[in-house]
Amino acid sequence: MTVVLWTGIDPFMTAVLGPVSGGLSVEERANVFQRFTPKMTFLMPLLALVTIAGDITLALRVGWAFPHAHAQLALLTAVTLLPALALVGWPFDALTDRR
């Protein structure tokens, strides 16, 4: 599902958000993207990280890769994913802002 979201957001931006924002005034467009950009800066890396972690998990379960790396891979995922989410989400207030 994250792959679908990660890939589907690009056509959505092009087909829907582009024409809609083109009809707005400069100030309105700036206001939209002022609120929109922090959310996307949080969402897109999150989708990328979850997609990569899911693909690695799928490869492990199917047996295609990493035959002896279960504990190391879990530790690497936790060590990289949690700080990345905090570093991306914290400055943009994306973790507490519900807009």
Helices and strands as residue ranges (DSSP letters): H 2-12, I 13-17, H 18-22, H 26-62, H 70-89
